[in-house]
Amino acid sequence: MNTVRWIGRDIKYEIAVATLVVFCFSLLSFKTSIRPIDVYGWETVEWGMSSEEVRNVLRKKVKERNIRVDETDNMYSGLQLRGVNIGGSGFRASLWMHNNTDELARIVFVPEKQPSQYEWAEDFIQLENYLVKKYGNPDVQKTSNDPGTSADRIWKFPSTNIELSYLKLEDSELLLLVFSKSENS
């Protein structure tokens, strides 16, 4: 008789432990999917930093490059990063400054490798999952298969917009991740 009671207690104990484990995992998954209130840039660089401040923060990671100009948005880029790992994928980044103020306003990430057979589509999915864990669900989700395949995800914060885009047309693939200063900030 004591054996039956003991087994009953073990089962109750195991159910209690299992419930506690499930509860803890649900708290952890809830905590990782909480959306931040705001994002002020990317990693250690913040919007409004001068090119000199960006160089000081990133040190040897940042390299000078031929200056590119975006006349439409009144920006230029003369700094880049290589070997940036985001969500398990390797990128190079161009840092874009406002022409008039020399303040950081946009960071554009493109894959360092060349795609092969929808490889960037897989990278898009991996990167999207990483960004969802870090920033919560995107505010905008668009996916289309006409013509080709395209997907866009956009996270909007008071200071920052994060845009993840994928495009596959015939034999060409494009994967782009852009952090930019919100127009509202």
VMD Tcl script that draws the C-alpha trace (Angstrom):
set ca {
  {0.00 0.00 0.00}
  {2.82 2.38 0.82}
  {4.33 1.69 -2.57}
  {1.17 2.90 -4.33}
  {1.14 6.13 -2.31}
  {4.84 6.67 -3.00}
  {4.30 6.22 -6.74}
  {1.38 8.66 -6.57}
  {3.59 11.21 -4.82}
  {6.33 10.72 -7.45}
  {3.83 11.32 -10.25}
  {2.50 14.46 -8.55}
  {6.08 15.63 -8.03}
  {6.97 14.95 -11.67}
  {3.86 16.80 -12.86}
  {4.72 19.76 -10.64}
  {8.31 19.84 -11.95}
  {7.16 19.52 -15.56}
  {4.65 22.37 -15.06}
  {7.37 24.53 -13.51}
  {9.75 23.80 -16.42}
  {7.08 24.64 -19.01}
  {6.26 27.85 -17.12}
  {9.94 28.88 -17.00}
  {10.41 28.21 -20.72}
  {7.30 30.21 -21.54}
  {8.68 33.11 -19.47}
  {12.01 32.89 -21.29}
  {10.36 32.85 -24.70}
  {8.13 35.75 -23.68}
  {11.12 37.72 -22.46}
  {13.07 37.16 -25.69}
  {10.14 38.30 -27.83}
  {9.50 41.54 -25.93}
  {9.85 44.45 -28.30}
  {12.25 47.20 -27.23}
  {10.75 50.66 -26.74}
  {13.30 52.23 -29.07}
  {16.49 51.50 -31.01}
  {18.99 54.37 -31.24}
  {21.24 53.12 -34.03}
  {23.04 49.83 -34.55}
  {25.26 48.08 -32.02}
  {27.65 50.73 -30.60}
  {27.00 53.50 -33.13}
  {24.12 55.92 -32.69}
  {22.30 58.28 -35.00}
  {23.79 61.74 -35.04}
  {27.39 60.62 -34.44}
  {29.91 62.38 -36.66}
  {32.13 60.34 -38.96}
  {34.99 60.98 -36.52}
  {32.91 59.69 -33.59}
  {31.97 56.61 -35.62}
  {35.67 55.97 -36.36}
  {36.51 56.32 -32.66}
  {33.76 53.92 -31.56}
  {34.42 51.26 -34.22}
  {38.22 51.72 -34.23}
  {40.04 49.27 -36.52}
  {36.81 47.61 -37.67}
  {35.86 50.60 -39.83}
  {37.73 51.24 -43.09}
  {37.86 54.20 -45.44}
  {36.49 53.63 -48.93}
  {35.83 55.65 -52.05}
  {33.12 58.14 -51.28}
  {29.71 57.38 -52.71}
  {27.01 60.03 -52.87}
  {23.23 59.67 -52.66}
  {21.98 63.01 -53.96}
  {18.34 62.05 -53.48}
  {18.73 61.71 -49.71}
  {21.61 64.22 -49.46}
  {24.02 61.63 -47.99}
  {27.48 60.27 -48.58}
  {29.31 57.13 -47.53}
  {33.07 56.97 -47.06}
  {33.20 54.37 -44.25}
  {32.55 50.65 -44.36}
  {32.72 47.57 -42.19}
  {33.58 44.08 -43.42}
  {32.98 40.74 -41.76}
  {29.91 41.84 -39.82}
  {28.04 38.83 -38.43}
  {24.31 39.36 -38.04}
  {22.14 36.37 -37.22}
  {24.80 33.94 -38.44}
  {25.29 35.58 -41.85}
  {28.30 37.61 -43.00}
  {27.77 41.17 -44.24}
  {29.63 44.28 -45.24}
  {28.16 47.59 -44.16}
  {28.22 51.08 -45.64}
  {27.78 53.91 -43.15}
  {25.90 56.87 -44.62}
  {26.28 60.41 -43.27}
  {24.23 63.54 -43.99}
  {26.10 65.86 -46.37}
  {25.27 69.04 -44.42}
  {25.84 67.81 -40.87}
  {28.24 64.84 -41.18}
  {25.89 62.89 -38.88}
  {25.25 59.15 -39.15}
  {21.81 58.58 -40.69}
  {21.82 55.12 -42.34}
  {23.69 51.81 -42.32}
  {23.25 49.50 -45.30}
  {24.22 45.82 -44.97}
  {24.74 43.53 -47.96}
  {26.00 39.92 -47.94}
  {29.73 39.47 -48.43}
  {29.36 36.25 -50.40}
  {27.77 35.64 -53.78}
  {24.44 33.77 -53.73}
  {23.91 30.30 -55.11}
  {20.47 28.81 -55.71}
  {18.25 30.64 -53.24}
  {21.02 30.80 -50.63}
  {20.04 34.37 -49.78}
  {16.43 33.29 -49.35}
  {17.65 30.99 -46.59}
  {19.76 33.84 -45.18}
  {16.67 36.08 -45.29}
  {14.70 33.57 -43.19}
  {17.57 33.13 -40.73}
  {18.04 36.90 -40.47}
  {14.31 37.51 -40.07}
  {14.18 35.01 -37.19}
  {17.16 36.72 -35.54}
  {15.58 40.17 -35.90}
  {12.23 38.95 -34.55}
  {13.96 37.57 -31.46}
  {15.82 40.84 -30.96}
  {13.18 43.42 -31.98}
  {9.84 41.60 -31.88}
  {7.51 41.07 -34.83}
  {7.89 43.44 -37.79}
  {5.38 46.23 -38.28}
  {5.19 45.55 -42.02}
  {5.39 42.14 -43.72}
  {5.09 41.86 -47.49}
  {5.74 38.77 -49.58}
  {5.10 38.34 -53.30}
  {5.78 35.77 -56.01}
  {4.82 37.87 -59.02}
  {7.13 38.41 -60.81}
  {9.91 36.48 -59.16}
  {10.02 36.32 -55.38}
  {10.22 39.24 -53.00}
  {9.86 39.77 -49.28}
  {10.07 42.89 -47.14}
  {10.00 43.21 -43.37}
  {10.04 46.57 -41.61}
  {10.41 47.36 -37.91}
  {9.51 50.93 -36.94}
  {10.79 52.52 -33.75}
  {10.71 56.17 -32.67}
  {14.42 56.64 -33.57}
  {15.09 53.84 -36.07}
  {13.58 51.97 -38.99}
  {14.94 48.51 -39.77}
  {14.22 47.17 -43.25}
  {14.99 43.64 -44.41}
  {14.44 42.97 -48.13}
  {14.88 39.99 -50.42}
  {14.38 39.84 -54.17}
  {14.85 36.94 -56.61}
  {14.33 37.62 -60.32}
  {15.47 34.99 -62.79}
  {19.18 34.44 -62.00}
  {19.64 37.47 -59.72}
  {19.23 37.64 -55.97}
  {19.33 40.67 -53.69}
  {19.42 40.68 -49.89}
  {19.53 43.99 -48.06}
  {19.34 45.03 -44.41}
  {19.05 48.75 -43.69}
  {19.09 50.54 -40.34}
  {18.11 54.19 -40.77}
  {17.30 57.13 -38.58}
  {13.53 57.68 -38.40}
  {12.29 60.87 -39.93}
  {10.37 61.49 -36.70}
  {13.50 61.63 -34.53}
}
mol new
graphics top color blue
foreach p $ca { graphics top sphere $p radius 0.5 }
foreach p [lrange $ca 0 end-1] q [lrange $ca 1 end] { graphics top cylinder $p $q radius 0.2 }
display resetview
